[in-house]
Amino acid sequence: MILTGSSASLVPLDRRHLTATRAWANDWEIAEFMDRATPVSDAAHERWYEAIENRADCVYFAIEANDESATSQHIGNVWLWDIDTRHRKAEVRIVIGARNLRSQGIGTDALDLVSRYAFRRLNLRRLYAFVLSSNTRAVKAFEKAGFQQEGLLRGDRWSGEQYVDVVSLARMREAERGYIPTAHVRARLGDTIPNHA
Ligand SMILES: CC(C)(COP(=O)(O)OP(=O)(O)OC[C@H]1O[C@@H](n2cnc3c(N)ncnc32)[C@H](O)[C@@H]1OP(=O)(O)O)[C@@H](O)C(=O)NCCC(=O)NCCS
């Protein structure tokens, strides 16, 4: 299954994507954003790949550039994590590993593609993400892809040499039935939430 957007496509994560994926996992700056603190060996990476192949609670996509003149087609990964079929929700995580291709709208494109896949194909209803509050680019990309800020987790992560705040964001499937926002949620998010009661 290939999902094609305006700037990039999502393709199944295959063996050919593993070298770059491991390099990004071991990239210090990316690790900080992704809340990863331990190095990933070749053997551990292989075990991880074998394991996710057999898991039903995550779906991994590689992000490939549509521009065929790009040095490498594989520019990042986006995945659904902790897929919960009872509550029909999942966490969304993303990395654009190629630094020179960041801030060009590709992240937004990939987040929108994976969201539409999750809603339409997996019948999920709520997608959420946790982003370091200092990671303004990521917050903006999620917001452009239809996620709304829901809250701030105070001092949630040890990052660098301090505890930092984390922003929680979510995107709900449109026209979702059976959800009546509480007054608190309405006060926080205003009239942007449709009432599907
Ligand atoms: C976060 C990430 C996925 C976003 O993808 P991207 O392709 O770079 O994002 P987009 O270009 O779609 O959107 C980013 C927006 O933030 C803006 N931006 C970039 N740096 C910014 C900054 N320091 N402050 C405010 N806005 C910033 C961009 O201009 C763009 O907005 P615009 O389209 O209105 O100009 C990507 O940058 C990345 O992988 N970063 C490293 C890993 C990471 O942070 N992952 C997310 C962990 S939750």
The ligand as a Tripos MOL2 file, in Angstrom:
@<TRIPOS>MOLECULE
LIG
   48    50     1     0     0
SMALL
NO_CHARGES

@<TRIPOS>ATOM
      1 C1          9.1210   17.8160   13.0440 C.3       1 LIG1
      2 C2          9.2230   17.4600   11.5670 C.3       1 LIG1
      3 C3          8.6470   16.0810   11.3530 C.3       1 LIG1
      4 C4          8.3810   18.4820   10.7820 C.3       1 LIG1
      5 O1          8.4910   18.1850    9.4140 O.3       1 LIG1
      6 P1          8.8790   19.3720    8.4010 P.3       1 LIG1
      7 O2          8.7640   18.8510    7.0450 O.co2     1 LIG1
      8 O3         10.1800   19.9530    8.8220 O.co2     1 LIG1
      9 O4          7.6960   20.4110    8.7570 O.3       1 LIG1
     10 P2          6.8380   21.3400    7.7830 P.3       1 LIG1
     11 O5          7.7350   22.0180    6.8120 O.co2     1 LIG1
     12 O6          5.6980   20.5710    7.2480 O.co2     1 LIG1
     13 O7          6.2420   22.3700    8.8340 O.3       1 LIG1
     14 C5          7.0980   23.0500    9.7260 C.3       1 LIG1
     15 C6          6.6460   24.4790    9.9140 C.3       1 LIG1
     16 O8          7.3750   25.0440   11.0000 O.3       1 LIG1
     17 C7          8.0590   26.2090   10.5530 C.3       1 LIG1
     18 N1          9.2760   26.3160   11.3440 N.ar      1 LIG1
     19 C8         10.4760   25.7700   11.1400 C.ar      1 LIG1
     20 N2         11.3200   26.1050   12.1370 N.ar      1 LIG1
     21 C9         10.5980   26.8820   12.9740 C.ar      1 LIG1
     22 C10        10.8970   27.5440   14.2020 C.ar      1 LIG1
     23 N3         12.1030   27.4620   14.7620 N.pl3     1 LIG1
     24 N4          9.9230   28.2540   14.8020 N.ar      1 LIG1
     25 C11         8.6800   28.3460   14.2660 C.ar      1 LIG1
     26 N5          8.3310   27.7330   13.1090 N.ar      1 LIG1
     27 C12         9.2930   27.0120   12.4890 C.ar      1 LIG1
     28 C13         8.2780   25.9850    9.0720 C.3       1 LIG1
     29 O9          8.5220   27.1960    8.4100 O.3       1 LIG1
     30 C14         6.9480   25.3460    8.7060 C.3       1 LIG1
     31 O10         5.8900   26.2850    8.6680 O.3       1 LIG1
     32 P3          5.3770   26.9640    7.2980 P.3       1 LIG1
     33 O11         4.9960   25.8530    6.3750 O.co2     1 LIG1
     34 O12         4.2060   27.7720    7.7290 O.co2     1 LIG1
     35 O13         6.5210   27.7610    6.7830 O.co2     1 LIG1
     36 C15        10.7120   17.5010   11.0860 C.3       1 LIG1
     37 O14        11.2040   18.8200   11.1410 O.3       1 LIG1
     38 C16        11.5890   16.5730   11.8970 C.2       1 LIG1
     39 O15        11.6200   15.3880   11.6450 O.2       1 LIG1
     40 N6         12.3300   17.0900   12.9000 N.am      1 LIG1
     41 C17        13.2040   16.2720   13.7110 C.3       1 LIG1
     42 C18        12.4850   15.1590   14.4760 C.3       1 LIG1
     43 C19        11.2770   15.6580   15.2150 C.2       1 LIG1
     44 O16        11.2590   16.7460   15.7780 O.2       1 LIG1
     45 N7         10.2170   14.8240   15.2140 N.am      1 LIG1
     46 C20         8.9810   15.1190   15.8820 C.3       1 LIG1
     47 C21         9.0390   14.5710   17.2570 C.3       1 LIG1
     48 S1          7.4820   14.7500   18.0430 S.3       1 LIG1
@<TRIPOS>BOND
     1     1     2 1
     2     2     3 1
     3     2     4 1
     4     2    36 1
     5     4     5 1
     6     5     6 1
     7     6     7 2
     8     6     8 1
     9     6     9 1
    10     9    10 1
    11    10    11 2
    12    10    12 1
    13    10    13 1
    14    13    14 1
    15    14    15 1
    16    15    16 1
    17    15    30 1
    18    16    17 1
    19    17    18 1
    20    17    28 1
    21    18    19 ar
    22    18    27 ar
    23    19    20 ar
    24    20    21 ar
    25    21    22 ar
    26    21    27 ar
    27    22    23 1
    28    22    24 ar
    29    24    25 ar
    30    25    26 ar
    31    26    27 ar
    32    28    29 1
    33    28    30 1
    34    30    31 1
    35    31    32 1
    36    32    33 2
    37    32    34 1
    38    32    35 1
    39    36    37 1
    40    36    38 1
    41    38    39 2
    42    38    40 1
    43    40    41 1
    44    41    42 1
    45    42    43 1
    46    43    44 2
    47    43    45 1
    48    45    46 1
    49    46    47 1
    50    47    48 1
@<TRIPOS>SUBSTRUCTURE
     1 LIG1         1 GROUP 0 **** ****
